Amino acid sequence: MHKKAQQEMVGFVLIVIVVVIALLVFMIFKMSQPAKVYKSVSADNIIQSIMETTSECQTSFTSKKDSIGDLFEKCYDNKRCSNTNRMACEVLNETLTVILEQILETDNRISAYELNAYYYYRDEQQTQLMLINGSCLGSIYGSDPYIISLGRDEGLSIDLKLCMTD
């Protein structure tokens, strides 16, 4: 009788080990899949508004202050703000961070954001700017890419992802 109990115990332990391994494999598989990004009109509207927002940077003495969209171009060209003597990239990064932080503070449905700007030339792509903040506790909603043309076959592509509670 004692040996039979030991055999049953070993069998039970083996079943538990198989179940734990199966759960680990499932979790690794699930975590390796990229999160689904849903198309969002809200994210499109936010990125459009951001791109039209006026910054504190004025890249020439005769022009008005540049929009965020203009600053992306000036940053790519490594320009300096003539009114502050700061680099356009520095102003762009600070201004975008402030705007996106304000969005996080004012809309309690948004728990995180990710803004990516890529320079592209034909089929090649290079990251120019990436801003990420927050912890995603919901679904991810993304904008269509906002495209700034820099000439034939080249430009900047900016997209925004927002993590929103459902």
Helices and strands as residue ranges (DSSP letters): H 2-32, E 37-39, H 41-52, H 68-76, H 88-106, E 110-121, E 124-134, E 139-142, E 146-151, E 154-164
